Amino acid sequence: MELHNARVIVTGGSAGIGKATAQLLIEAGAHVAITGRDKRKLDEVSRALGVIPIHADVSKEQDVIRTYQEALSRLGGLDCLVNNAGIGVHKPLVELSASEMTEVWSVNVLGAALMAREAAKIFIKQKSGNIINVASTSGTRGYESGTAYVASKFALRGMSECWRAELRKFNVRVMTVNPSEVPTAFGSKERTERPEQPNKLRSLDIAYAIKTALEMDDRGFIPELTVFATNPF
């Protein structure tokens, strides 16, 4: 994919991996719209990076539809969706509430599916396009207190396989990126960015993996890419 002049939507683009991805794509010459639920942070990042801000919640269908209306109006089309928005709740099974489980799934699963659905309509019609789903190594193995989050990322990886099966015949590449632990605002109710740690991955490392996967010539694609820190212990 040629990134120069490519038109991209990045969900959850006001912090962490989404913000870093938007930054690298802008530097490569792409035109980028980012979504986010925190309008103040969204506006700050849009001014800093030169991206289009769209205040939206991916778990709400009307917000998703409006996102595409605004993005297409301002971008003039779409070449790539980066499904990055995600939240997490980590609690023992016996302490997990129905509302917490529902909240995680509404963003990580339903939100990703709604965003992909609208992108797929465009990509099928133009017979080209790219969908990057930011899953997690938590979607490859379970662990204590991970029920809600782990299940949502397993589901996202499963949906990615379904979308690949449906969309390859339309020249649409569906790629999954599984980051290991990245110190970001993820998991913080205040959405405060955690400082970098020398033995852990950075948001920029995952953004680089996303950018590199997209840059492969359109005749091929990487179905799934997992990124680990070399020595996190």
N, C-alpha and C positions, 0 to 999 in steps of 0.2 A: 504494500500500500504506500502510495506517495503521500507523505504527511503535509507537504507544503500545499496550502489552500484546502486541506481536508476540513470537513465540517463535522464537529464532534460534540456530543453531549456527555458530560461527566456528572453522575449523580453523587451527592455527598461531597461536593467539590470545595467546600469552604474550609476544610482542615485535613490534616493527615495525608493519606494515600491519594485521595481525590484531588486535593490541592496540589500536591507534588506532581501528579500526572498532568493536570491542567497546565502547570508551569512548563514541563518538558515539551508538551505538545505545542504550546504557544511559541516556545523557543525554536521549534522545528518548522514554524510557519503555518500551523493549523489555526483555524477559527474555532473557538471553544465557547460553549455555554455550560455553566455549572448550576446545579440545583443545590438547595439546602433549606433547612427549616429555621435556622437562625439568621434573620434578615440582616442584623448588624454585621455579623461576621461575613455573611455573603457579600454585602456591599463593600466591606473593607478589602476582601480578597479580589473582588472584581476590579476595584480601582488599582490595586497593586500589580495584578497580573495582566490586566487588559482583556478580561473575559466578560462574557455576557452573564449577568446574574438572573436566575429565575427562582423566586421564592416559592418553594413547593415541597410537599410531603409525598413521597413516592407511594405511600400506603393508601393514599386517597385517589380514587380513580379520576375524579374531576380535576385534581391537581396534575395528574399525569397527562390527561388530554390537553389541559391548558399549557403544560410544559412544551408539548410538541407544537402547539399553535404558535407560541412565542418564539421557540427556537427556530422553526422553519421560516417564520417571518423575518427573523433577523439574520439567520445563517444562509438562507436561500436554498436549503436542502440539508441532507444528512448523509454522512458516509460511515459514521461510527458511533456506537453507544458504549460507554464504559459504565457498567452497572456496579457502582462502588458503594452506594449508600448501605449502611448496615449498623445495627445496634446489638448489644449483647447483655444478657442477664446470666450470671453464674451463681447458682444456688443448689444445695442438695435437693434431690427429688422431693423429699418430704416437706420442704419449705417453699417449693415452687407454686406460685398461684396461677390460676387460669388466665388472669389478666396479663401477667408477665409473659407467659408462654405465647399468648395471642399477640402481644405487642411486638415481640421479637419476630414472629412469623409474618406479621403484617408488613414489616419493612423488608426483612431479609429474603422472604419467599414471594409473598404476594406483590410487594413493590417491584422486585426485580422482574417478575413475570409481566406485570402491567407495562413497565417501561420497555421490555423486550417485545411485547405484543405490538405496541405502536411502532417501534422501529422496524419490526418484521414486515408490517404492511407497506412501509416505504421501500424497504430493501427488496422485497419480492417484486414490486412493480418496476423498480429500476434494474433488477437482476444483478445487484452488487451491494455489498455492505459488510460491516464488521460489528460483532458484539463481543465485548470483553466482560466476563463475569468475574468479579473479585470475590472468590470464595475464601478458603482458609485451610491450613493444615488440620484445623479442627473438624473439617469435613472429610477427613481421611481416617480418623481414629477418635474414639470416645475417651472421656476421662471424668473423674469425679466432679460433680457440680456443673457439668457441661450440657445437661439435657436440652435446654431450650436452644442455646447457641449452636451446639454441635449438630443437632437435628436439622436446624435451618440451613446449615452449610452443606450437610449431606444432601438435603433437598435441592439446593442450588446446583450442586454438581450433577445431580440426576436430571434436573431440568435442562441443563446445558447439553447433556447427551441427547435428550429429546429434540431440542432445537437444532442441533447439528444434523440429526437424521431428517428433519423437516426442511431445512434451509440450504443444505449443500447444493441441491440441484438448481438453486437460484444464484449460485456463486456467492453465497453469504458464508462468511467464516465466523464460527462461534468458538471462542477461546476462553478457557478458565485459568485464572491465576490464583494459586494457593500460597499466600504469604504465611510464614511462621510469625512468631511474636515480633511486633513492631510497636515501640513506645509512641503512642499518639494520644489523642483525646478520647479514643475509644474506651468505653466503659466508665467514663467520668460523667456524672450527672451535670457538672458545670461545664463540660466540654472543654476542659483546660488541657492544653497540649502538655504531655510529659516530656522531660528533657531526653535527648539522645543518650544512649548507653553504648560504650565502645564495643561491647560484645554482642549487641543486638542489632537487628536490621533497622534501617531507616526507611521512612516513607519514600525517600528518593530512590532507594534500591528497588522497591516494588514498582515505582513509576518507570524506572529504567527498563525493567522486565516487560512491562506493558508496552512501552514505546518500541522496544526491540521486536516483540512479537508482531506488532502491527506493521513494522517496516519490512517484514518478509514479503517477497513478491507475491502477488495475489494468486499465483498458480498453486501455492501451497500454504499451509498454516500449521500452527502448533496447537493441538486440541487442548492440552493441559500442561501447565508449567508450575512447578512447585519450587518455592524459594526458601531456603533455610539459612540461618546464620551459621558461619563456619564453626565457631566454638562458643556457644552461648552460656557455657557453664562456668 
